[in-house]
Amino acid sequence: MTTDQLLVTLLLALPIGGFALTALVGRRLYQRAWIIAVGAIVATWLIAMYLVYNTLFLNAYGAQGLHFTLYEWIPAGDFRIEANFAVDNLTAALLIVVCTVGMLVHVYSIGYMAHDPGRWRFFAYLNLFMFSMLLLVLADNFLLLFAAWELVGLSSYLLIGFWYGRRSAALAAKKAFLVNRVGDVGFALGIMAIWTTVGTLNFPEVFERIPLLAESGVIQPWQMTGLALLLFLGAVGKSAQFPLHVWLPDAMEGPTPVSALIHAATMVNAGVYMVARANPLFVQSPSAMWLIAGVGIFTAILAASIAFTQRDIKRVLAYSTLSQLGYMFAALGVGAFTAAIFHLMTHGFFKGLLFLGSGSVIHGVHDEQDMNRMGGLWRKMPITHITMLIGAIAIAGIPPLAGFFSKDEILGQAWKNGFVWVWAIGIVVALMTAFYMFRLMGKTFYGPSNVDPAVEPRVHESPRSMTVPLLLLAIPSAVLGVALGFPIGAGLIEQWMEPVFEGANEVLGRGQAEPFQVLGLDGFLAGASVAVAVLGVLAAMRLFGFRVPLLGLQAKPRPAVVERLTDRLRPLYTGSFHKWFFDDLNDLIFVRAGGLVARGLWWFDVHIIDGAVNGVAGLTQRSGRGLRHIQTGRVQNYALGIALSLIVVAVGYFVAGGR
């Protein structure tokens, strides 16, 4: 085993070892329960950054990356699966986000969970989650990927339901687990179909053989589409796309660091990563690509419309995550794979910043999450305010912050690749995103204070263990777009992802990106994206107030205007506020109607199926009780029985003969 292979193994061993040790001895460490878990993740981050540097900057492993087998996992006749791992440019890009945000979430949790009696269990679960996500990213075959996929689901279930004493948290964890199982059934069937069709589950071999089988006609187009859609169903569940999006907002019941870890950089990005990783398979089916784009952009506008009216600060961010994930899937569907991964990276940092910032706000106002009971917090929480402002500008797509470059790349590629309808809806979503994010900023930080008078004197800035991660996340939220995406269409991200998506671009007929033209189509598309973002920001600032720290400008919110607009659009407001009644529809179809059907089937099973089986058993038992009296054990009784039987047989014989 080479040094780099050993480091990849350590990348997995450290978090799972941290989980085991924290679970065993964490309770005894009390306030210091975080030491083992955080130490393991810091070491993991250092190793990951070394591998990232080797992969992306030194190109030490070549265009194909580092591939190796740790051991033979399943030797079962012809079905032999090895524990294969790989580090290539796509893996390295994911490692940057997963390990960096994961490490900062661990550090942030030191302060956030300081007074929770179950903190040792929380840090153990965090380490288990990190192991699961790293295993998913590093896996080099579909079955190992699926095992990691399920481990991510298990650890997220444990984290969402961490406060299991609260019924809402327990129900949210169960909902996330069950909804994800729906998608996972499709994913499992897709993996089975790959095995039966290709005869292997190793990524390099599958991605090499699938195009050849499709070209030769061994795999028909309808089979290719079905295979792609089965895999995509798994991504729909894990990345919470319509119609399996309902679990993600309820996942807010977990502690805020969990929200950042799940919604920003890790679990919800697993579906995007899987589709991007399997790009040679998906590009063989234009129908599947079209559907992916449609589901993605519909989810984007649906979630944005719900975020408009939510009052819980974390739920606004949760629906924002749904919307941005929709952007990523729309990018995958239009063939803009590099743009999707670019947005995954930028979104991981600024959404992690926003979620941890919301946790800082909740901590500062003593567990209040309703934005209508906040306001005027910028004075008492200056670090939280300025860092969240950076995150809000980034997600709104205002240059030169990170979100502008990745979002503009998605919209531009959608137009150029012939998906004008995706571009048009995406532009509307960009306007909506800017509006609801600055609505959040206005209701939380600006205008008069609506904090409970009993709580207001105790409102405070969060401790350094919470504000330092905010400051560190604000840096990539501000500069990552310029660092990776400039010049537009020819930045570092394009160079990094070119070897990964080269084959897919050839199938789609896409060459290398052309230089960005300020006065051409590129300039028009970028200008339109910025214009709608600015329009959304200005509209929200006018309605909900604002403050510009450097210029000393500020304005008060206009609640009367907001109320009039709400009254005029009451049906739309009601639908948006109630999440377009998807939860009610699911309750009606799956809980009530499904429960009625289940009760009917239960009655049939108990009274008909079990009744028949129990009836036969009862008849046999009663017959046995009657017949056992014949078995006396006395020879004379048996002789008498034989004699009587012979008499009966003889009488029967003579009667029959007489006829």
C-alpha positions as CSV (number, residue, x, y, z in Angstrom):
1,M,0.0,0.0,0.0
2,T,1.4,3.4,-1.0
3,T,1.5,6.4,1.2
4,D,-1.4,8.1,-0.5
5,Q,-3.5,4.9,-0.4
6,L,-2.8,4.7,3.4
7,L,-3.9,8.4,3.7
8,V,-7.2,7.6,2.0
9,T,-7.7,4.7,4.4
10,L,-7.0,7.0,7.3
11,L,-9.5,9.5,5.9
12,L,-12.1,6.9,6.7
13,A,-10.6,5.4,9.8
14,L,-10.3,8.7,11.7
15,P,-14.0,9.6,11.8
16,I,-15.2,6.1,12.4
17,G,-12.6,5.7,15.2
18,G,-13.7,9.0,16.6
19,F,-17.3,7.8,16.6
20,A,-16.4,4.5,18.4
21,L,-14.2,6.2,21.1
22,T,-16.7,9.0,21.7
23,A,-19.6,6.5,22.0
24,L,-17.5,4.5,24.5
25,V,-16.0,7.1,26.8
26,G,-17.7,10.3,25.8
27,R,-20.2,10.2,28.7
28,R,-17.3,10.2,31.2
29,L,-15.7,13.3,29.6
30,Y,-18.7,15.5,30.4
31,Q,-17.9,19.0,29.0
32,R,-14.9,17.7,27.2
33,A,-16.9,15.1,25.2
34,W,-16.0,17.0,22.0
35,I,-12.2,16.5,22.2
36,I,-12.0,13.1,20.5
37,A,-14.6,13.9,17.8
38,V,-13.2,17.3,16.9
39,G,-9.6,16.1,17.0
40,A,-10.5,13.3,14.6
41,I,-12.2,15.6,12.1
42,V,-9.4,18.2,12.3
43,A,-6.9,15.4,11.4
44,T,-9.3,14.3,8.6
45,W,-9.4,17.8,7.2
46,L,-5.6,18.0,7.1
47,I,-5.3,14.7,5.2
48,A,-8.1,15.7,2.9
49,M,-6.4,19.0,2.0
50,Y,-3.2,17.1,1.3
51,L,-5.0,14.8,-1.1
52,V,-6.8,17.8,-2.7
53,Y,-3.5,19.6,-3.3
54,N,-2.0,16.5,-4.9
55,T,-5.0,15.9,-7.1
56,L,-6.1,19.4,-8.2
57,F,-2.8,21.4,-8.1
58,L,0.0,18.9,-8.6
59,N,-2.0,16.5,-10.8
60,A,-0.1,13.7,-9.0
61,Y,-2.6,11.0,-9.9
62,G,-3.1,11.9,-13.6
63,A,-6.4,12.5,-15.3
64,Q,-7.9,9.2,-14.1
65,G,-7.1,9.8,-10.5
66,L,-6.0,7.4,-7.7
67,H,-7.8,4.0,-7.7
68,F,-7.0,1.1,-5.4
69,T,-8.6,-2.0,-3.7
70,L,-8.5,-2.2,0.1
71,Y,-9.8,-5.8,0.3
72,E,-12.3,-8.2,-1.2
73,W,-15.6,-7.3,0.4
74,I,-18.1,-9.9,-1.0
75,P,-16.8,-13.1,-2.5
76,A,-19.9,-15.0,-3.5
77,G,-19.3,-17.2,-6.6
78,D,-19.5,-15.0,-9.7
79,F,-20.7,-12.1,-7.6
80,R,-17.5,-10.6,-6.3
81,I,-17.3,-7.1,-4.9
82,E,-14.2,-5.4,-3.7
83,A,-13.8,-2.4,-1.4
84,N,-12.6,-0.1,-4.1
85,F,-11.7,3.6,-3.4
86,A,-10.8,6.4,-5.7
87,V,-9.6,10.1,-5.5
88,D,-10.0,12.1,-8.7
89,N,-10.8,15.7,-9.4
90,L,-14.5,15.3,-8.7
91,T,-13.8,13.6,-5.4
92,A,-11.3,16.3,-4.5
93,A,-13.9,19.1,-5.1
94,L,-16.3,17.3,-2.8
95,L,-13.6,16.8,-0.2
96,I,-13.0,20.5,0.0
97,V,-16.6,21.2,0.9
98,V,-17.5,18.2,3.0
99,C,-14.3,18.3,5.2
100,T,-14.1,22.1,5.6
101,V,-17.8,22.7,6.4
102,G,-17.8,19.5,8.5
103,M,-14.8,20.6,10.5
104,L,-16.3,24.0,11.1
105,V,-19.6,22.5,12.2
106,H,-17.8,20.4,14.7
107,V,-16.0,23.4,16.1
108,Y,-19.2,25.5,16.1
109,S,-21.0,22.7,18.0
110,I,-18.6,23.0,21.0
111,G,-20.3,26.3,21.9
112,Y,-23.8,25.5,20.6
113,M,-24.1,22.2,22.5
114,A,-22.1,23.2,25.5
115,H,-25.1,22.9,27.9
116,D,-26.7,19.9,26.4
117,P,-26.5,16.7,28.6
118,G,-26.3,14.5,25.5
119,R,-23.4,16.3,23.9
120,W,-21.2,13.2,23.9
121,R,-23.8,11.4,21.8
122,F,-24.2,14.4,19.5
123,F,-20.5,14.4,18.7
124,A,-20.4,10.7,18.2
125,Y,-23.2,11.0,15.7
126,L,-21.4,13.8,13.9
127,N,-18.3,11.6,13.4
128,L,-20.5,8.8,12.1
129,F,-22.1,11.1,9.7
130,M,-18.7,12.3,8.4
131,F,-17.5,8.8,8.0
132,S,-20.6,7.9,6.0
133,M,-20.3,10.9,3.7
134,L,-16.6,10.4,3.1
135,L,-17.2,6.7,2.3
136,L,-19.9,7.8,-0.2
137,V,-17.5,10.3,-1.9
138,L,-14.5,7.9,-2.0
139,A,-16.4,4.8,-3.0
140,D,-15.4,3.4,-6.5
141,N,-18.3,1.0,-7.1
142,F,-22.0,1.2,-6.9
143,L,-22.6,-1.3,-4.1
144,L,-20.1,0.4,-1.8
145,L,-21.7,3.7,-2.7
146,F,-25.1,2.3,-1.8
147,A,-23.8,1.1,1.6
148,A,-22.5,4.6,2.3
149,W,-25.8,6.0,1.0
150,E,-27.7,4.0,3.6
151,L,-25.2,4.9,6.4
152,V,-25.7,8.6,5.6
153,G,-29.5,8.0,5.9
154,L,-29.0,6.3,9.3
155,S,-26.7,8.9,10.7
156,S,-29.0,11.7,9.5
157,Y,-31.9,10.0,11.2
158,L,-30.0,9.9,14.5
159,L,-29.0,13.6,14.2
160,I,-32.5,14.9,13.1
161,G,-34.1,13.0,16.0
162,F,-31.3,13.8,18.5
163,W,-33.8,15.5,20.8
164,Y,-36.0,12.4,20.6
165,G,-37.9,13.5,23.8
166,R,-39.6,16.0,21.6
167,R,-42.4,14.4,19.6
168,S,-41.8,16.8,16.6
169,A,-38.1,15.8,16.4
170,A,-39.0,12.0,16.5
171,L,-41.6,12.4,13.8
172,A,-39.3,14.5,11.6
173,A,-36.6,11.8,11.9
174,K,-39.0,9.1,11.0
175,K,-40.4,11.1,8.1
176,A,-36.9,11.7,6.7
177,F,-36.0,8.0,7.0
178,L,-39.2,6.7,5.4
179,V,-39.3,9.2,2.5
180,N,-35.7,8.4,1.7
181,R,-36.5,4.7,1.6
182,V,-38.8,5.4,-1.3
183,G,-36.0,6.8,-3.4
184,D,-33.6,4.2,-2.2
185,V,-35.8,1.4,-3.6
186,G,-35.3,2.9,-7.0
187,F,-31.6,3.3,-6.5
188,A,-31.2,-0.3,-5.4
189,L,-33.2,-1.5,-8.4
190,G,-31.0,0.6,-10.7
191,I,-27.8,-1.0,-9.2
192,M,-29.3,-4.5,-9.8
193,A,-30.1,-3.5,-13.4
194,I,-26.5,-2.4,-13.8
195,W,-25.1,-5.7,-12.5
196,T,-27.4,-7.8,-14.8
197,T,-26.7,-5.6,-17.8
198,V,-23.0,-4.9,-17.5
199,G,-21.8,-7.7,-15.2
200,T,-19.8,-5.4,-12.9
201,L,-20.5,-2.5,-10.4
202,N,-17.0,-0.9,-10.5
203,F,-17.3,2.7,-11.7
204,P,-14.5,2.7,-14.4
205,E,-15.7,-0.5,-16.0
206,V,-19.4,0.4,-15.9
207,F,-18.7,3.9,-17.4
208,E,-16.5,2.3,-20.1
209,R,-18.9,-0.4,-21.1
210,I,-22.3,1.4,-20.9
211,P,-21.7,3.7,-23.9
212,L,-20.4,0.7,-26.0
213,L,-23.5,-1.4,-25.1
214,A,-25.8,1.5,-25.9
215,E,-24.1,2.1,-29.3
216,S,-24.2,-1.6,-30.2
217,G,-27.9,-1.9,-29.4
218,V,-27.4,-4.4,-26.6
219,I,-29.1,-1.8,-24.3
220,Q,-32.1,-0.3,-26.0
221,P,-32.9,3.4,-25.5
222,W,-35.9,2.6,-23.3
223,Q,-33.8,0.4,-21.1
224,M,-31.2,3.1,-20.8
225,T,-33.8,5.6,-19.9
226,G,-35.3,3.3,-17.3
227,L,-31.9,2.6,-15.8
228,A,-31.0,6.3,-15.6
229,L,-34.4,7.1,-14.0
230,L,-34.1,4.4,-11.3
231,L,-30.8,5.9,-10.3
232,F,-32.2,9.4,-10.4
233,L,-35.1,8.3,-8.1
234,G,-32.4,7.7,-5.4
235,A,-31.1,11.1,-6.0
236,V,-34.6,12.6,-5.8
237,G,-35.0,11.1,-2.3
238,K,-31.6,12.0,-0.9
239,S,-31.5,15.5,-2.4
240,A,-35.1,16.2,-1.6
241,Q,-36.5,16.9,-5.1
242,F,-40.1,17.0,-6.0
243,P,-42.2,15.0,-5.0
244,L,-39.9,13.6,-2.3
245,H,-39.0,17.0,-1.0
246,V,-41.3,17.0,2.1
247,W,-38.8,15.6,4.5
248,L,-36.1,18.3,4.3
249,P,-37.9,21.2,5.9
250,D,-39.0,19.0,8.9
251,A,-35.3,18.1,9.4
252,M,-35.0,21.5,11.0
253,E,-36.1,19.8,14.2
254,G,-32.5,18.7,14.8
255,P,-29.9,21.0,16.4
256,T,-28.8,23.9,14.1
257,P,-25.3,22.4,13.4
258,V,-27.1,19.3,12.1
259,S,-29.1,21.6,9.7
260,A,-25.9,23.1,8.4
261,L,-24.2,19.7,8.0
262,I,-27.2,18.1,6.2
263,H,-28.5,21.1,4.2
264,A,-25.3,22.8,3.2
265,A,-22.4,20.6,2.4
266,T,-23.1,16.9,2.8
267,M,-26.2,14.7,2.8
268,V,-28.4,16.7,0.3
269,N,-25.5,17.0,-2.1
270,A,-25.1,13.2,-2.3
271,G,-27.8,13.0,-5.1
272,V,-26.1,15.7,-7.1
273,Y,-22.7,14.0,-6.7
274,M,-24.1,10.6,-7.7
275,V,-25.7,11.9,-10.9
276,A,-22.5,13.9,-11.8
277,R,-20.4,10.8,-11.0
278,A,-22.6,8.6,-13.3
279,N,-22.6,11.2,-16.1
280,P,-21.5,8.7,-18.8
281,L,-24.6,6.7,-18.0
282,F,-27.1,9.6,-17.9
283,V,-25.9,11.3,-21.2
284,Q,-26.9,8.1,-23.0
285,S,-30.6,9.0,-22.4
286,P,-31.8,12.5,-23.6
287,S,-35.2,11.8,-22.2
288,A,-33.8,11.2,-18.7
289,M,-31.7,14.4,-19.0
290,W,-34.8,16.4,-19.9
291,L,-36.8,15.0,-17.0
292,I,-33.9,15.7,-14.6
293,A,-33.9,19.3,-15.8
294,G,-37.6,19.6,-15.4
295,V,-37.8,18.1,-11.9
296,G,-34.9,20.3,-10.9
297,I,-36.2,23.7,-12.1
298,F,-39.7,22.9,-10.9
299,T,-38.4,22.1,-7.4
300,A,-36.4,25.4,-7.5
301,I,-39.4,27.6,-8.2
302,L,-41.8,25.6,-5.9
303,A,-39.4,25.8,-2.9
304,A,-38.7,29.5,-3.6
305,S,-42.4,30.3,-3.6
306,I,-42.8,28.6,-0.2
307,A,-39.7,30.4,1.3
308,F,-41.5,33.7,0.5
309,T,-43.9,33.4,3.5
310,Q,-42.2,31.3,6.1
311,R,-41.7,32.8,9.6
312,D,-39.2,30.3,11.1
313,I,-35.7,31.5,10.1
314,K,-34.4,27.9,9.7
315,R,-37.4,26.9,7.5
316,V,-36.7,29.8,5.1
317,L,-33.2,28.5,4.8
318,A,-34.4,24.9,4.4
319,Y,-36.6,25.9,1.5
320,S,-33.8,27.9,0.1
321,T,-31.7,24.7,0.1
322,L,-34.4,22.9,-1.8
323,S,-34.5,25.7,-4.4
324,Q,-30.7,25.7,-4.8
325,L,-30.6,22.0,-5.1
326,G,-33.2,22.3,-7.9
327,Y,-30.8,24.7,-9.6
328,M,-28.1,22.0,-9.4
329,F,-30.3,19.3,-10.9
330,A,-31.4,21.7,-13.6
331,A,-27.8,22.2,-14.5
332,L,-27.2,18.4,-14.6
333,G,-30.2,18.0,-16.8
334,V,-29.1,20.6,-19.4
335,G,-25.6,19.0,-19.5
336,A,-23.8,21.7,-17.5
337,F,-22.1,19.2,-15.2
338,T,-19.3,21.5,-14.2
339,A,-21.7,24.4,-13.4
340,A,-23.6,22.0,-11.1
341,I,-20.5,21.0,-9.2
342,F,-19.4,24.7,-9.0
343,H,-22.7,25.7,-7.5
344,L,-22.6,22.7,-5.1
345,M,-19.2,24.1,-3.9
346,T,-20.3,27.7,-3.5
347,H,-23.6,26.8,-2.1
348,G,-22.0,24.5,0.5
349,F,-20.0,27.4,2.0
350,F,-22.6,30.2,1.9
351,K,-25.5,28.0,3.0
352,G,-23.3,26.6,5.8
353,L,-22.6,30.2,6.8
354,L,-26.3,31.1,6.7
355,F,-27.4,28.1,8.8
356,L,-24.7,28.5,11.4
357,G,-25.6,32.2,11.4
358,S,-29.2,31.4,12.1
359,G,-28.1,29.2,14.9
360,S,-26.1,32.1,16.3
361,V,-29.2,34.2,16.1
362,I,-31.3,31.6,17.8
363,H,-28.7,31.2,20.5
364,G,-28.5,34.9,21.0
365,V,-32.3,35.4,21.4
366,H,-32.6,32.3,23.7
367,D,-34.1,29.7,21.4
368,E,-36.5,31.9,19.5
369,Q,-36.9,31.0,15.8
370,D,-39.8,33.1,14.7
371,M,-38.5,36.1,12.7
372,N,-41.6,38.1,13.6
373,R,-40.2,38.1,17.2
374,M,-36.8,39.4,16.2
375,G,-35.7,42.6,14.6
376,G,-33.0,45.2,15.4
377,L,-30.4,42.5,16.2
378,W,-27.6,44.1,14.2
379,R,-26.5,46.2,17.1
380,K,-26.2,43.4,19.6
381,M,-24.9,40.7,17.2
382,P,-22.6,42.6,14.8
383,I,-20.5,39.6,13.8
384,T,-23.5,37.4,13.1
385,H,-25.1,40.2,11.2
386,I,-22.2,41.0,8.9
387,T,-21.4,37.4,8.1
388,M,-25.0,36.5,7.4
389,L,-25.2,39.6,5.2
390,I,-22.3,38.3,3.2
391,G,-24.1,34.9,2.9
392,A,-27.3,36.6,1.8
393,I,-25.5,38.6,-0.9
394,A,-23.7,35.5,-2.1
395,I,-26.9,33.4,-2.5
396,A,-28.7,36.3,-4.1
397,G,-26.2,36.2,-7.0
398,I,-24.8,39.7,-6.6
399,P,-21.2,40.0,-8.0
400,P,-18.5,39.6,-7.1
401,L,-19.5,37.1,-4.4
402,A,-19.5,33.4,-4.9
403,G,-23.1,32.7,-5.8
404,F,-23.1,35.0,-8.8
405,F,-20.5,33.0,-10.7
406,S,-21.9,29.6,-10.2
407,K,-25.6,30.6,-10.7
408,D,-24.8,32.7,-13.8
409,E,-22.9,29.7,-15.2
410,I,-26.0,27.5,-14.8
411,L,-28.3,30.0,-16.4
412,G,-25.9,30.7,-19.2
413,Q,-25.4,27.0,-20.0
414,A,-29.2,26.4,-20.0
415,W,-29.7,29.1,-22.6
416,K,-26.8,28.0,-24.8
417,N,-27.7,24.3,-24.7
418,G,-31.2,25.0,-25.9
419,F,-33.1,24.8,-22.6
420,V,-34.5,28.4,-22.8
421,W,-37.4,27.4,-20.6
422,V,-35.0,26.4,-17.9
423,W,-33.3,29.7,-18.2
424,A,-36.6,31.6,-18.0
425,I,-37.8,29.9,-14.9
426,G,-34.3,30.1,-13.4
427,I,-34.3,33.9,-13.8
428,V,-37.6,34.1,-12.0
429,V,-36.1,31.9,-9.2
430,A,-33.1,34.2,-9.0
431,L,-35.5,37.2,-8.4
432,M,-37.4,35.3,-5.7
433,T,-34.2,34.1,-4.0
434,A,-32.9,37.6,-3.6
435,F,-36.3,38.8,-2.3
436,Y,-36.8,36.1,0.4
437,M,-33.2,36.3,1.6
438,F,-33.3,40.0,2.2
439,R,-36.8,39.6,3.7
440,L,-35.0,37.3,6.2
441,M,-32.3,39.9,6.8
442,G,-34.8,42.7,7.3
443,K,-37.1,40.8,9.7
444,T,-34.1,39.5,11.7
445,F,-31.7,42.4,11.9
446,Y,-33.3,45.6,10.9
447,G,-36.2,47.8,12.0
448,P,-37.5,48.0,15.5
449,S,-37.0,45.2,18.0
450,N,-39.8,42.7,18.4
451,V,-37.9,40.5,20.8
452,D,-39.7,39.4,23.9
453,P,-39.1,42.2,26.5
454,A,-38.2,39.6,29.1
455,V,-35.5,38.3,26.8
456,E,-34.2,41.5,25.1
457,P,-31.8,42.5,27.9
458,R,-30.1,39.1,27.6
459,V,-29.7,39.2,23.8
460,H,-25.9,38.8,23.1
461,E,-23.4,37.9,20.5
462,S,-22.4,34.2,20.4
463,P,-19.1,32.9,21.9
464,R,-16.0,32.7,19.8
465,S,-16.4,29.0,19.2
466,M,-19.5,30.0,17.2
467,T,-18.5,33.3,15.6
468,V,-15.0,32.2,14.4
469,P,-16.5,29.5,12.1
470,L,-18.9,32.2,10.8
471,L,-16.0,34.4,9.9
472,L,-14.1,31.5,8.3
473,L,-17.1,30.5,6.2
474,A,-17.6,34.1,5.1
475,I,-14.3,34.1,3.3
476,P,-15.0,31.4,0.7
477,S,-18.6,32.7,0.4
478,A,-17.1,36.0,-0.7
479,V,-14.1,34.9,-2.8
480,L,-14.6,31.3,-4.0
481,G,-16.5,32.4,-7.1
482,V,-13.7,34.7,-8.3
483,A,-11.1,32.2,-7.3
484,L,-12.6,29.3,-9.2
485,G,-14.9,30.9,-11.8
486,F,-13.0,33.8,-13.2
487,P,-12.6,34.3,-16.0
488,I,-16.1,33.1,-16.6
489,G,-16.1,29.9,-18.6
490,A,-12.4,29.4,-18.3
491,G,-11.7,29.4,-14.6
492,L,-10.0,26.9,-12.4
493,I,-13.2,24.9,-11.9
494,E,-13.4,24.3,-15.7
495,Q,-9.8,23.0,-15.7
496,W,-10.4,20.8,-12.8
497,M,-13.6,19.2,-14.1
498,E,-12.6,18.9,-17.7
499,P,-11.1,15.3,-17.3
500,V,-14.2,14.1,-15.4
501,F,-16.8,15.3,-17.9
502,E,-14.9,15.2,-21.1
503,G,-16.6,12.1,-22.3
504,A,-20.1,13.4,-21.5
505,N,-19.4,16.7,-23.3
506,E,-18.3,14.7,-26.4
507,V,-21.6,12.7,-26.3
508,L,-23.6,15.9,-26.0
509,G,-21.6,17.6,-28.7
510,R,-20.1,20.3,-26.5
511,G,-16.7,21.6,-27.0
512,Q,-14.5,23.6,-24.7
513,A,-16.1,26.8,-23.2
514,E,-15.7,29.9,-25.3
515,P,-14.2,33.0,-23.8
516,F,-16.7,35.2,-21.9
517,Q,-17.9,38.2,-24.1
518,V,-19.1,41.2,-22.2
519,L,-20.9,42.7,-25.1
520,G,-22.3,39.5,-26.6
521,L,-24.8,36.9,-25.5
522,D,-22.7,36.1,-22.4
523,G,-22.9,39.7,-21.2
524,F,-26.7,39.9,-21.8
525,L,-27.3,36.7,-19.8
526,A,-25.1,37.8,-17.0
527,G,-26.6,41.3,-17.0
528,A,-30.1,39.8,-16.8
529,S,-29.1,37.6,-13.9
530,V,-27.7,40.5,-11.9
531,A,-30.6,42.8,-12.8
532,V,-33.2,40.5,-11.4
533,A,-31.2,39.8,-8.3
534,V,-30.8,43.5,-7.6
535,L,-34.5,44.0,-8.2
536,G,-35.3,41.4,-5.7
537,V,-32.9,42.8,-3.1
538,L,-34.3,46.4,-3.6
539,A,-37.9,45.2,-3.3
540,A,-37.2,43.3,-0.1
541,M,-35.2,46.2,1.4
542,R,-38.0,48.6,0.6
543,L,-40.6,46.4,2.4
544,F,-38.6,45.0,5.3
545,G,-36.0,47.6,6.0
546,F,-32.2,47.6,5.5
547,R,-28.9,49.0,6.8
548,V,-25.7,49.6,4.8
549,P,-22.9,49.5,7.4
550,L,-20.2,51.2,5.3
551,L,-22.4,54.0,4.1
552,G,-24.5,54.5,7.2
553,L,-27.7,54.2,5.3
554,Q,-30.7,52.5,6.8
555,A,-34.5,52.4,6.4
556,K,-37.4,51.2,8.5
557,P,-39.7,48.3,7.3
558,R,-43.1,49.1,5.9
559,P,-45.5,46.6,7.6
560,A,-48.6,48.4,6.4
561,V,-47.5,48.0,2.7
562,V,-46.7,44.3,3.4
563,E,-50.1,43.8,4.9
564,R,-51.9,45.4,1.9
565,L,-50.0,43.2,-0.5
566,T,-50.8,40.1,1.5
567,D,-54.5,40.9,1.5
568,R,-54.5,41.4,-2.3
569,L,-52.7,38.1,-2.8
570,R,-54.4,36.2,0.0
571,P,-55.0,32.9,-1.9
572,L,-51.3,32.8,-3.1
573,Y,-50.1,33.8,0.4
574,T,-52.2,31.1,2.1
575,G,-51.0,28.4,-0.4
576,S,-47.4,29.4,0.1
577,F,-47.6,29.7,3.9
578,H,-49.1,26.2,4.1
579,K,-46.4,24.8,1.7
580,W,-49.0,24.3,-1.0
581,F,-50.6,21.7,1.2
582,F,-48.2,18.9,0.2
583,D,-48.0,17.8,3.8
584,D,-51.8,17.7,4.1
585,L,-52.0,15.8,0.8
586,N,-49.4,13.2,2.0
587,D,-51.3,12.9,5.3
588,L,-54.6,12.3,3.4
589,I,-53.2,9.8,0.9
590,F,-50.5,7.9,2.9
591,V,-51.5,8.3,6.5
592,R,-55.3,8.4,6.5
593,A,-56.2,6.5,3.3
594,G,-53.2,4.3,3.6
595,G,-54.0,3.7,7.3
596,L,-57.6,2.8,6.3
597,V,-56.4,0.3,3.7
598,A,-53.9,-1.1,6.2
599,R,-56.6,-1.6,8.8
600,G,-58.7,-3.4,6.2
601,L,-55.8,-5.7,5.2
602,W,-55.1,-6.3,8.9
603,W,-58.7,-7.4,9.5
604,F,-58.5,-9.7,6.5
605,D,-55.2,-11.1,7.7
606,V,-56.4,-11.7,11.3
607,H,-59.9,-12.9,10.6
608,I,-59.6,-14.7,7.2
609,I,-56.0,-15.8,6.8
610,D,-55.2,-16.4,10.4
611,G,-58.8,-17.6,11.0
612,A,-58.5,-20.3,8.4
613,V,-55.1,-21.4,9.7
614,N,-56.2,-21.3,13.3
615,G,-59.5,-23.1,12.4
616,V,-57.6,-26.0,10.8
617,A,-55.3,-26.1,13.8
618,G,-58.3,-26.1,16.2
619,L,-60.1,-28.8,14.3
620,T,-57.0,-31.0,14.3
621,Q,-56.5,-30.3,18.0
622,R,-60.1,-31.2,18.9
623,S,-60.0,-34.3,16.7
624,G,-56.8,-35.4,18.5
625,R,-58.3,-34.9,21.9
626,G,-61.2,-37.1,20.9
627,L,-59.1,-39.8,19.3
628,R,-56.6,-40.0,22.1
629,H,-59.2,-41.8,24.3
630,I,-58.8,-44.8,21.9
631,Q,-55.1,-45.0,22.7
632,T,-55.4,-46.7,26.2
633,G,-52.2,-48.8,26.0
634,R,-54.1,-52.0,26.9
635,V,-53.6,-55.0,24.5
636,Q,-57.1,-56.4,25.1
637,N,-58.7,-53.2,24.0
638,Y,-56.7,-53.2,20.8
639,A,-57.6,-56.9,20.2
640,L,-61.3,-56.0,20.7
641,G,-60.9,-53.1,18.3
642,I,-59.3,-55.4,15.7
643,A,-62.1,-58.0,16.1
644,L,-64.8,-55.4,15.8
645,S,-63.1,-54.0,12.7
646,L,-62.9,-57.5,11.1
647,I,-66.6,-58.0,11.8
648,V,-67.5,-54.7,10.2
649,V,-65.4,-55.6,7.1
650,A,-66.9,-59.0,6.9
651,V,-70.5,-57.6,7.2
652,G,-69.7,-55.1,4.5
653,Y,-68.3,-57.8,2.3
654,F,-71.3,-60.0,2.6
655,V,-73.7,-57.1,2.1
656,A,-71.9,-56.0,-1.0
657,G,-71.7,-59.7,-2.3
658,G,-75.4,-60.2,-1.7
659,R,-76.3,-57.4,-4.0
